[in-house]
Amino acid sequence: MEIKINIKKRYFQILLIVFLIGIFSFYVTGYHAGSFDPNAPNHELLQIIDQNGVSIDQDEDGVIDKANNAGNIFIRWGRTTCPMNTELIYDGLVAGGHYQHSGGGSNTLCLSKNPTWLNYDDGSQNGNLLYGTEYQTNPSFGLEVFNSLYDFDAPCAVCLVEAPFFMHPGSKECPSGWTVLYEGYLMSEHFTYQKSETVCVDKEAESIAGSGTNSNGNLWYPTEAECGSLPCSSEGYVQDREITCSVCVKN
């Protein structure tokens, strides 16, 4: 019995020694053979923790600057540039499903102007089909400011902004504490065509150079208010009036 007790004591003594050696090695060598100071300021600790090439910006007091480490992506529909204080990632071509097709995608894309490929077959399999987007803004559909864009193809710009943002449908202004990045009009497919995404098209929309042929495909029409379940009043929505929008960023 005494021999068994001594063996157990010896076993736990060995475990304790191994544990203490591990703790000692931890403080001597640090993480990944780097210097580790448990009393180091935040920027030193984060330098040790950040071993994966991720940049962590901080101020002079070692406080993480979250704004410089976060980015939010938005699309400026109808333009090739981004608003002030935002960064252009790329400008592209607006594309979506055909206005007469019952299937395919319903979302609107900002398509690259410089496609690259993986495996492909140039035969016509007629699976999902993608078309460029044309402005349908002749005088019959209001918005005189867009008349000159009729049948032209629409561009887009993918932009980076540091702060949170949202699209504010129904108003060209932003709530208190938010700043307008751009303002415009809600646009989508005609109500008798296949459904498509409603987007906020810049009030100073541009067209793609060299376009203008009436090819149809994916189409953008101004969006009008229909009173009823949508409440209308002298200070609210008005029957058949084109609805505005804005893209807002947090101050």
Secondary structure as UniProt FT lines:
FT   HELIX           2..29
FT   HELIX           31..33
FT   TURN            38..39
FT   HELIX           42..49
FT   TURN            60..61
FT   HELIX           66..69
FT   STRAND          72..77
FT   TURN            84..85
FT   STRAND          87..96
FT   TURN            99..100
FT   STRAND          109..112
FT   STRAND          131..135
FT   HELIX           139..141
FT   HELIX           144..149
FT   TURN            150..151
FT   STRAND          155..161
FT   STRAND          165..169
FT   TURN            176..177
FT   STRAND          178..188
FT   TURN            191..192
FT   STRAND          199..202
FT   TURN            203..204
FT   TURN            209..210
FT   STRAND          218..222
FT   TURN            228..229
FT   TURN            234..235
FT   TURN            239..240
FT   STRAND          244..250
//
